Amino acid sequence: MNAAELRDCLLSFPGAEETFPFGPRTSVFKVGGKMFALSQLGDDDLRISLKCEPALAEQLREAHVEVIPGYHLNKRHWNTVITSGSLPEQMIRDMIEDSYDLVVSGLPERRRGTLGWKADEPR
């Protein structure tokens, strides 16, 4: 997955937006004003940090060397994923979707409704 594909994937979710609160090199992807992903898309070593349920975050780190504790983030709730490794692209997409869903699930019900999000429906 290259940087353009990663950006397209992140922006494909309802209400997703790309912001630059940490400067022009770091893309922060938000929904409802809350961050669900961040990446320095211009780097040669493409990585993405994603929110994750704590137990699953630990399991993913133990199972895959490409998944490490979130860089400069709460390591209990965030993983950094090295996209240039051997992880299948669909697995990375699934982790992105999980991060988005986790953030949206914490938004007020009215806001979730405007996004067309329902917890038990696949996209």
N, C-alpha and C positions, 0 to 999 in steps of 0.2 A: 504494500500500500504506500503510495507516494503522498507528498504533502497536499496536492490538489485533490486527490481522492479522499484523503482524510478530512479536509475542510468540507468537501461536498457532503460527505457522510454526516458530519457534525451539524451542518446547517440544514439537513433534510428533515429534522424533527420539528414538529409544530412549535412555533414561538422561539426557536433557537436563534441566537444572535451572536456575532463575533465582536468582542470588545478588546481594547488594549489598555487596561488600567495600569499595567506594569511597564509600559513603554512599547515602542513599535515592533519589537522582536517577539513579544510573547502574546499569542492569541489566547484569549479567554472566552470560552463559549458558555453562554448563560441561557437560562430559561426562567422567566418570571423574576429576573433580577438576581438569580442564584446561579453560581458557577457549577457546571457539570463536567467540564473538561478544560484543560489548558495544555498548550504545546508551543514550542518554538518551531514553527513550520518551516522556517528557512534553514534550519540546522541540517548538516549532512547526516548526523546521527538522530534520526527522527524518533521522538518519544512523545507519548501523550500521558498525561496524568488524569485519572478517572476516579470518581467517587465509587465506593464499593461497601457492601455490608461487611462489617468487621470479620466475621467468621469466614466468609467467602474470600475476602482479601488475603487472609493467612493461607487458605488452601491453595489459591492461585499462585502465591509466592513460593510455596513448598513444591508445587508441581511443575513450575515453569521458570527457568532462569531469566527469561525475558520480562518477568513481572517482579518488580522490586517495590519496596515501600515508597510512598509518595515523596518526591523530592521537594523539600521546603513546605510540606503540607502535613496535616495531622495523619501520621502513619497508621493509625487505627482505622481510618475511614477512606484513605486514598492510596491508590497504587499508581506507579509509573510503569507504563508498558513500552518496551523497546520494540518498535514495529519492524525493524530490519532483521529480526531473528527468524526463528522457525515457526512462530505462531501462525496458524492459518488465518487468512484475512477474515473469514466469517467469525472466528473467535474474537478478534479485535472488534468487529462490528457489534457482536453480542455484548461485549463489555461496555462499549459506548452506549448501547441501548439501555443496559442495566443502570448505568450511571445517570442517564437522562431520566429514566423511570423513578429512580430513587429520589432525585431532586424534585421532580414533579409531584411525587406522592406526598411531599412535605409542604406543598403550596396549599393555600386556602382552597376549599372545595369549589368556590365560584371561579377562581382562576384556572383550576384544573378543567372545569367545564368549558371555559372559553378556548382551551387548547384541544378540546375533543378527546381528552385522555380518560380512559377507564382502566382501572388496575388489572382487571382480569381479561382484557381483550388484547390479542396480539395485533401488532401494526401491520 
